[in-house]
Amino acid sequence: MEWKRAGRQAENRKYNTLEASPLYPSGTLRIDELTAEERTVYATLKPERLPQHVAIIMDGNGRWAGHRSLKRFLGHQQGAKSVQMVTETASRIGLPWLTLYAFSLENNLRRPRAEVNFLMRLLRSYLESNVQRMMDNNVRMRYIGRTHELPPEVQEKMRWVEETTAGNTGTTLTLALNYGGRSELVDAFRGLAAEMKLKHLNPGHITEEDIHRHLYTAHMPDPDLLIRTSGEMRISNYLLWQIAYTEIFVTERLWPDFRGIHLLEAIAAFQRRERRYGGLGEGCGEVEEDPEQIRIAAG
């Protein structure tokens, strides 16, 4: 047994060199807790190039149930299990921020009340039954959205879990609840307008940073990677300001079938891309600086 333990420590030594990095506030990676399949994918990654922040649009619960001739609520229940499994994989690889689109403003307004009420009960149950697993995995819980409009008993449970996990230093799991990207911008502009009135600020001096300070996500970096399940090619009013330069990964897999290994595969695809932020990448050709050549090309 001793030689096995030594072998495992040697195998993980290259990962543990990241412990002092500011990207990994937990100070501890738990690669040995990944499944064998996850470890195989993780071995292909460059740990120093992990995204700081992954956001996920969790889509497909209803279709997952429909494909199996099941009630929709069973799809939501299975989707809640996926949340915990993906979160635990994120915590094991030291992902600092994971933000999940759990319940949109449009869901609250347009879904049947019976389904909305079930989702609220499921949220309470998820928070209550998984708080110990969050503690065991050093996960800190946060929320974004118009959460003050949710039922009082749900808000109470949310506050309890947030306070219970506040001292954890690993992955911050943020649930977007009663959230909409446009409503977030409206709330941000209202907050900024109130600040300007109070401080007698000139509107001509407003900067992007001023707007950022009033977003729900002001305390976190913008997402590096956005994952959408179920194959739909749309943003669905999610983090509209924040994803200006986010890499997008779409999978046909429905959310209830999404696991930690699929998170790692999405990160692998992310690492194969070149992020240019509006600049030029490799292989884009030389920049033409001759004014005469530019004039001819323009003509």
C-alpha positions in Angstrom: 0.0 0.0 0.0 2.9 2.3 0.8 4.3 2.1 -2.7 0.9 2.8 -4.2 0.6 5.9 -2.1 4.1 7.1 -3.1 3.2 6.5 -6.8 0.0 8.5 -6.5 1.9 11.4 -4.8 4.5 11.4 -7.6 1.8 11.4 -10.3 0.1 14.4 -8.8 3.2 16.4 -8.0 3.0 18.4 -11.2 -0.6 19.5 -10.3 0.2 20.4 -6.8 2.8 22.9 -8.0 -0.1 25.2 -8.7 -1.2 25.4 -5.0 0.3 28.9 -4.6 -1.3 30.3 -7.7 -3.9 33.1 -7.2 -6.2 31.2 -9.6 -6.5 28.5 -7.0 -7.5 30.2 -3.7 -8.3 26.8 -2.0 -4.5 25.9 -2.0 -5.4 22.3 -2.6 -6.1 20.3 -5.7 -7.8 16.9 -5.4 -6.9 15.3 -8.7 -6.8 11.8 -7.1 -10.5 12.1 -6.4 -11.4 12.3 -10.1 -12.7 9.2 -11.8 -10.3 7.2 -14.0 -12.1 8.6 -17.1 -11.8 12.2 -15.7 -8.2 11.7 -14.9 -7.5 10.6 -18.5 -9.0 13.9 -19.9 -7.5 16.0 -17.2 -4.0 14.6 -18.1 -4.4 16.3 -21.5 -5.0 19.7 -20.0 -2.6 22.5 -19.1 -3.5 23.2 -15.5 -2.0 26.6 -15.7 -4.4 27.5 -18.5 -7.6 26.4 -16.8 -10.4 29.0 -17.2 -10.9 31.1 -14.1 -14.7 31.2 -14.6 -17.0 28.8 -16.3 -20.7 29.6 -16.9 -23.2 27.0 -17.9 -26.7 27.2 -19.4 -28.2 24.1 -18.1 -30.8 23.1 -20.8 -32.7 20.0 -21.6 -34.3 18.7 -18.4 -37.7 18.6 -20.0 -36.6 17.0 -23.2 -34.6 14.4 -21.2 -37.8 13.4 -19.4 -39.9 13.5 -22.6 -37.5 11.2 -24.4 -38.1 8.7 -21.6 -41.9 9.3 -21.4 -41.4 10.7 -17.9 -42.9 13.6 -16.1 -41.0 16.9 -16.5 -40.3 17.1 -12.7 -38.2 13.9 -13.0 -36.0 15.6 -15.5 -35.5 18.5 -13.1 -34.6 16.1 -10.3 -32.0 14.4 -12.5 -30.7 17.8 -13.5 -30.2 18.7 -9.8 -28.0 15.6 -9.5 -25.9 16.8 -12.4 -25.3 20.1 -10.7 -23.7 18.5 -7.7 -21.6 16.1 -9.7 -20.3 18.8 -12.0 -19.6 21.1 -9.0 -17.6 18.4 -7.3 -15.4 17.9 -10.4 -14.9 21.6 -10.6 -13.8 21.8 -7.0 -11.4 18.9 -7.5 -9.5 20.6 -10.3 -9.4 23.9 -8.6 -11.8 25.9 -10.8 -12.3 29.2 -9.0 -15.7 30.2 -10.3 -18.7 28.2 -11.6 -21.9 30.0 -12.5 -25.1 28.0 -13.4 -28.2 29.4 -15.0 -30.7 27.7 -12.7 -33.9 29.7 -13.0 -34.5 32.6 -15.4 -36.8 35.5 -15.0 -38.7 34.3 -18.0 -39.1 30.8 -16.4 -40.7 32.6 -13.4 -43.1 34.6 -15.6 -43.9 32.1 -18.4 -43.8 28.6 -17.0 -46.9 27.0 -15.5 -47.2 27.9 -11.8 -47.2 24.2 -10.8 -43.8 23.8 -12.5 -42.4 27.0 -10.9 -43.6 25.9 -7.5 -42.0 22.5 -8.0 -38.7 24.1 -9.0 -38.8 26.2 -5.8 -39.3 23.1 -3.7 -36.5 21.4 -5.6 -34.2 24.3 -5.0 -34.9 24.2 -1.2 -34.4 20.4 -1.2 -31.2 20.7 -3.2 -29.7 23.3 -0.9 -30.7 21.5 2.3 -29.5 18.0 1.2 -26.2 19.1 -0.4 -24.9 21.7 2.1 -22.7 19.0 3.8 -21.3 18.0 0.4 -20.5 21.6 -0.3 -18.6 21.8 3.0 -16.8 18.5 2.2 -15.7 19.9 -1.1 -14.8 23.4 0.1 -17.5 25.0 -2.1 -18.8 28.4 -1.4 -22.4 29.2 -2.5 -23.5 32.6 -4.0 -26.5 33.8 -6.0 -27.2 36.4 -8.7 -30.6 37.6 -9.9 -33.7 39.3 -8.5 -33.7 36.8 -5.7 -35.8 39.1 -3.5 -38.8 38.1 -5.6 -38.5 34.5 -4.7 -40.7 32.9 -2.0 -39.5 33.9 1.5 -39.0 30.3 2.6 -36.6 29.8 -0.4 -34.8 33.0 0.4 -34.3 31.9 4.0 -32.8 28.6 2.9 -30.6 30.4 0.4 -29.2 32.7 3.1 -28.6 29.8 5.4 -26.5 27.9 2.8 -24.6 31.0 1.8 -23.7 31.8 5.4 -22.8 28.2 6.2 -20.4 28.0 3.3 -19.1 31.5 3.5 -15.8 30.5 5.0 -15.0 27.9 2.3 -12.1 28.9 0.0 -12.5 26.6 -3.0 -14.8 26.8 -6.0 -17.5 29.5 -5.7 -20.7 28.0 -7.1 -23.1 30.8 -8.1 -26.7 30.0 -9.0 -28.4 32.5 -11.3 -32.0 32.5 -9.9 -34.9 34.6 -11.2 -32.1 36.0 -13.4 -32.2 37.8 -16.7 -29.3 39.6 -18.5 -31.4 42.6 -19.5 -32.9 43.0 -16.1 -29.4 42.9 -14.6 -28.4 45.8 -16.9 -31.6 47.7 -15.9 -30.8 47.2 -12.2 -27.2 48.2 -12.8 -28.2 51.4 -14.7 -30.6 52.2 -11.9 -27.9 51.8 -9.3 -25.5 53.9 -11.3 -28.1 56.6 -11.8 -28.7 56.8 -8.1 -24.9 57.0 -7.4 -24.5 59.8 -10.0 -27.4 61.8 -8.5 -26.0 61.4 -5.0 -22.4 62.3 -5.9 -23.4 64.9 -8.6 -21.4 63.0 -11.2 -21.2 64.0 -14.9 -22.7 61.4 -17.2 -20.0 62.1 -19.8 -17.5 60.5 -17.4 -19.2 57.2 -17.1 -16.9 54.2 -17.9 -17.4 50.5 -18.4 -15.9 50.0 -14.9 -18.7 52.2 -13.4 -21.3 49.9 -15.0 -19.4 46.8 -14.0 -19.4 47.9 -10.3 -23.2 47.8 -10.3 -23.7 44.4 -12.0 -24.7 41.3 -9.9 -21.3 39.8 -10.9 -19.1 42.7 -9.8 -17.3 40.5 -7.3 -16.2 37.9 -9.9 -14.3 37.8 -13.2 -16.1 37.6 -16.5 -16.6 34.0 -17.8 -13.8 32.6 -19.9 -16.0 29.7 -21.1 -19.7 29.5 -21.6 -21.1 26.0 -22.0 -24.6 25.3 -23.3 -26.2 21.9 -23.2 -29.0 20.5 -25.4 -27.5 21.8 -28.7 -29.5 25.1 -28.8 -27.5 27.9 -30.4 -28.6 30.9 -28.4 -27.6 32.8 -25.3 -31.1 33.0 -23.7 -30.6 36.4 -22.0 -27.7 35.1 -19.9 -24.7 37.3 -18.7 -25.1 39.5 -21.7 -22.5 42.1 -20.6 -20.1 39.6 -19.1 -19.7 37.3 -22.1 -18.4 39.9 -24.6 -15.2 37.9 -25.2 -16.2 34.5 -23.7 -15.5 31.3 -25.6 -18.7 29.4 -26.3 -19.0 25.6 -26.2 -22.3 23.9 -27.3 -23.0 20.2 -26.8 -26.0 18.2 -27.9 -25.9 16.4 -24.5 -28.9 17.2 -22.4 -28.2 18.6 -18.9 -29.3 15.6 -16.9 -26.7 13.5 -18.8 -23.9 16.1 -18.3 -21.1 15.0 -15.9 -17.8 16.1 -14.7 -16.0 14.4 -17.5 -18.0 16.5 -20.0 -16.9 19.7 -18.1 -13.3 18.6 -18.6 -13.9 17.9 -22.3 -15.3 21.4 -22.7 -12.3 22.8 -21.0 -10.0 20.8 -23.3 -11.8 22.3 -26.3 -11.4 25.8 -24.7 -7.7 25.3 -24.4 -7.3 24.4 -28.1 -8.7 27.8 -29.0 -6.8 31.1 -29.5 -8.3 34.0 -27.6 -7.7 37.3 -29.4 -10.0 39.8 -27.7 -10.4 41.7 -31.0 -6.7 41.5 -31.9 -4.9 39.4 -34.6 -4.0 35.8 -34.1 -1.3 33.7 -35.5 -1.6 32.9 -39.2 -3.7 36.0 -40.0 -1.1 37.4 -42.5 1.0 40.5 -42.3 -0.5 44.0 -41.8 -0.2 46.2 -44.9 1.3 49.5 -44.0 2.1 51.0 -47.4 -0.4 53.9 -47.9 -0.3 53.4 -51.7 -1.1 49.7 -51.4 -3.9 50.5 -49.0 -5.4 53.1 -51.4 -5.3 50.6 -54.3 -6.9 47.9 -52.1 -9.6 50.3 -51.0 -10.3 51.3 -54.6 
